Amino acid sequence: MAESAPVTVSLVGMPGAGKSTVGVLLAKRLGLGFVDTDLEIQVREGCTLQEFVDARGYRALRRVEEEILLDVALQSRVVATGGSVVYSAAVMARLAGAGPVVYLRAELPILESRVAAAPLRGIASDPDQSYAEVYAERTPLYERYADLAIATGGMKPEQVAEEIARVLRPD
């Protein structure tokens, strides 16, 4: 890639992969703005993601996420997406057109332990699906859309951000 940082970097991955945490650190490292679509949804809707899912369902959450990501300014930002963003071809095309899409890959047991620590996360998936089933369904989509996949196992968020920056802006 070019010597300068990309204009937009989008982070994708499962809930619990660290998109929000790594995104803030990466934005600081690259000198870019930061947008977290989960927070954008909560501000727009006036409730937590879990409250939204409980009241309107996971499909409605996916629709709102898509609307926000088709509308939000992407220029000069690190974008932490919701885990279900890969279900929208339109959003993924927009993100890919803005800059590299980075998949934060974590192993299922690590993700399950993180999600168990904060169970009311408002995951946009069928309530009849287990987390492992959602993982199995989404992983091929993350891999398909990603320009770069970072295996985050055993790494601290700062190390993940540093590795992404190193790959995107080799000096």
Phi, psi and omega in degrees: 000171181293163182293327181276161180292148175296159183287325180221137175233125179252132179256129177236159178154175182293156169304132182096355182286341178102020183301315181292313182295311180293323182301316178299314181295319180293319178300316178298315182297322183267354181071036180246164173287173181225137173225133178245112186294331176298318178293320178301318178297313182298320178293312182298318186268346177072029179202167176288164177299320180296318177299319179298311180299317180299322184276322190238347177097160184290330179293323177295322178297318178298320179296316179295318177301317179297314179303314182297315183287340174277345184251327187295145176292129182256339187304129175059047182221155163260129184248116173268111184270165170285157185297336184267005183304330183291354176278351181251106178298324181296316179294315182297324176295319179295315180296316180297325179288339182271338182159187185293143174257123184248123179267119175272102185267124176228149180288150184306314181299324178294313180298316180298321180291323178292318181291324178297329179289338178221073191293334183267069187264349181071050181285130184276075179213162178302128182298342178279350179272139172283164177300320179298323178292321177297317178302312181296324180288319187274331186307313178298330178290316177301315182295323180295317186274342187285136169276334184213134175243131179245119175282113189267355183306129178076002180255144172280157180307321179299322180290323178296313179299318179297318180294317178299313180299320181297317181289319182283334183224070181292129181249000000 
